[in-house]
């Protein structure tokens, strides 16, 4: 879902109101939702614990 801050909405954009009250406009035929907050990604990066990482930790613990 594409979101943008209300200050970045183009002046000539036609603003629509959705069924549940969300404000949006169309950019290149796709909906862009208007928010009053800065967009913050919800994904987090987690490194998988692999054999090399275990090896390095064991070497560090042995010193």
Buried (B, 14 or more C-beta within 10 A) or exposed (E): EEBBEEEEBEEEEEEEEEEEEBBBBEEEEEBBBBEEEEEEEEEEEEEEEEEEEEEEEEEEEEE
